Amino acid sequence: MKRPSASRVVALATAALLVAGLAGGAAAWAHRHGDDDEHERHERREHGDRDGRRGAVAALPAYEQECGGSCHIAYPPGMLPAESWKRVMAGLDKHYGSDASLDAATQKSIAAWLDTNASRRTRTAPPEDRITRSAWFEHKHDEVRPSVWQRKAVGSPANCAACHPRAEQGDFEEHDVKIPK
């Protein structure tokens, strides 16, 4: 059998490396963009997602009424650890620059529900107990340019519903994201 020339061996090796590199790049892209079923399952296990929704739990009507309104959606309780929710509920009179005080019974009911349904995946509170400053939020939004948050239709990272059409139902599925112009 005739031995291939050195230049043919180099060409074949280069082609093999190119194919392997392209395949690896495609796999990395699919992993990063959630096109891999195993990746999706891992994300749900890792971040407590149920049915593609972060912290999907039965809604508490008082929470929906009091906390979902003109300023923001009623964030799913799984978006923060219990210690953060405790501080948020204890400081409603100065809730990020607004007075969001509630009567004692409603506050107690909502606080208990948030504590029961808070994130169990991390005990580390984000800076200022802000969902938008949590490690998982920053990781999930690392491709969003700062200028996007400043668009009139978006306003800030706290306006989930601007890009996530089903945010009010607790559904933040990446495949449904539509970033306003």
Contacts in CASP RR format, 6 or more apart in sequence:
PFRMAT RR
TARGET T0000
AUTHOR 0000-0000-0000
METHOD contacts of the structure
MODEL  1
MKRPSASRVVALATAALLVAGLAGGAAAWAHRHGDDDEHERHERREHGDR
DGRRGAVAALPAYEQECGGSCHIAYPPGMLPAESWKRVMAGLDKHYGSDA
SLDAATQKSIAAWLDTNASRRTRTAPPEDRITRSAWFEHKHDEVRPSVWQ
RKAVGSPANCAACHPRAEQGDFEEHDVKIPK
4 12 0 8 1.000
27 36 0 8 1.000
29 35 0 8 1.000
30 36 0 8 1.000
30 39 0 8 1.000
31 39 0 8 1.000
33 174 0 8 1.000
34 40 0 8 1.000
34 43 0 8 1.000
34 174 0 8 1.000
34 175 0 8 1.000
43 49 0 8 1.000
44 50 0 8 1.000
44 52 0 8 1.000
46 121 0 8 1.000
47 54 0 8 1.000
47 121 0 8 1.000
47 136 0 8 1.000
48 54 0 8 1.000
48 55 0 8 1.000
48 78 0 8 1.000
48 119 0 8 1.000
48 120 0 8 1.000
48 121 0 8 1.000
49 55 0 8 1.000
49 56 0 8 1.000
50 56 0 8 1.000
52 171 0 8 1.000
52 172 0 8 1.000
52 173 0 8 1.000
53 76 0 8 1.000
53 169 0 8 1.000
53 170 0 8 1.000
53 171 0 8 1.000
53 172 0 8 1.000
53 173 0 8 1.000
54 76 0 8 1.000
54 78 0 8 1.000
54 79 0 8 1.000
54 170 0 8 1.000
54 172 0 8 1.000
55 76 0 8 1.000
55 77 0 8 1.000
55 78 0 8 1.000
55 79 0 8 1.000
55 117 0 8 1.000
55 119 0 8 1.000
55 170 0 8 1.000
56 76 0 8 1.000
56 170 0 8 1.000
56 171 0 8 1.000
57 76 0 8 1.000
57 77 0 8 1.000
57 78 0 8 1.000
57 117 0 8 1.000
59 74 0 8 1.000
60 109 0 8 1.000
60 110 0 8 1.000
60 113 0 8 1.000
62 106 0 8 1.000
62 109 0 8 1.000
62 110 0 8 1.000
63 74 0 8 1.000
63 110 0 8 1.000
63 113 0 8 1.000
63 114 0 8 1.000
64 74 0 8 1.000
66 100 0 8 1.000
66 102 0 8 1.000
66 106 0 8 1.000
66 110 0 8 1.000
67 74 0 8 1.000
67 75 0 8 1.000
67 100 0 8 1.000
67 110 0 8 1.000
68 74 0 8 1.000
68 168 0 8 1.000
71 98 0 8 1.000
72 158 0 8 1.000
72 159 0 8 1.000
72 160 0 8 1.000
73 160 0 8 1.000
73 161 0 8 1.000
73 167 0 8 1.000
73 168 0 8 1.000
73 170 0 8 1.000
74 168 0 8 1.000
75 131 0 8 1.000
75 160 0 8 1.000
76 170 0 8 1.000
77 85 0 8 1.000
77 113 0 8 1.000
77 114 0 8 1.000
77 116 0 8 1.000
77 117 0 8 1.000
77 118 0 8 1.000
77 119 0 8 1.000
78 117 0 8 1.000
78 118 0 8 1.000
78 119 0 8 1.000
79 119 0 8 1.000
79 131 0 8 1.000
79 134 0 8 1.000
79 137 0 8 1.000
80 88 0 8 1.000
80 118 0 8 1.000
80 119 0 8 1.000
80 125 0 8 1.000
80 126 0 8 1.000
80 129 0 8 1.000
80 131 0 8 1.000
80 134 0 8 1.000
81 118 0 8 1.000
81 119 0 8 1.000
81 120 0 8 1.000
81 122 0 8 1.000
81 123 0 8 1.000
81 124 0 8 1.000
81 125 0 8 1.000
82 114 0 8 1.000
82 115 0 8 1.000
82 118 0 8 1.000
82 119 0 8 1.000
83 123 0 8 1.000
83 125 0 8 1.000
84 118 0 8 1.000
84 125 0 8 1.000
84 126 0 8 1.000
84 129 0 8 1.000
85 111 0 8 1.000
85 114 0 8 1.000
85 115 0 8 1.000
85 118 0 8 1.000
85 129 0 8 1.000
86 111 0 8 1.000
86 115 0 8 1.000
87 125 0 8 1.000
87 129 0 8 1.000
88 95 0 8 1.000
88 114 0 8 1.000
88 129 0 8 1.000
89 107 0 8 1.000
89 110 0 8 1.000
89 111 0 8 1.000
89 114 0 8 1.000
92 99 0 8 1.000
92 100 0 8 1.000
92 101 0 8 1.000
92 102 0 8 1.000
92 107 0 8 1.000
93 99 0 8 1.000
93 100 0 8 1.000
93 101 0 8 1.000
102 110 0 8 1.000
121 136 0 8 1.000
122 135 0 8 1.000
122 136 0 8 1.000
124 135 0 8 1.000
126 133 0 8 1.000
126 134 0 8 1.000
126 135 0 8 1.000
126 137 0 8 1.000
127 133 0 8 1.000
130 158 0 8 1.000
131 137 0 8 1.000
131 158 0 8 1.000
132 156 0 8 1.000
132 157 0 8 1.000
132 158 0 8 1.000
137 157 0 8 1.000
140 174 0 8 1.000
141 157 0 8 1.000
144 179 0 8 1.000
148 154 0 8 1.000
148 179 0 8 1.000
149 155 0 8 1.000
149 156 0 8 1.000
149 157 0 8 1.000
151 180 0 8 1.000
151 181 0 8 1.000
153 162 0 8 1.000
153 180 0 8 1.000
153 181 0 8 1.000
154 162 0 8 1.000
154 163 0 8 1.000
154 179 0 8 1.000
154 180 0 8 1.000
155 162 0 8 1.000
160 167 0 8 1.000
160 172 0 8 1.000
161 167 0 8 1.000
161 168 0 8 1.000
162 179 0 8 1.000
162 180 0 8 1.000
163 177 0 8 1.000
163 178 0 8 1.000
163 179 0 8 1.000
163 180 0 8 1.000
164 171 0 8 1.000
164 172 0 8 1.000
164 173 0 8 1.000
164 176 0 8 1.000
164 177 0 8 1.000
165 176 0 8 1.000
165 178 0 8 1.000
166 172 0 8 1.000
166 173 0 8 1.000
166 176 0 8 1.000
END
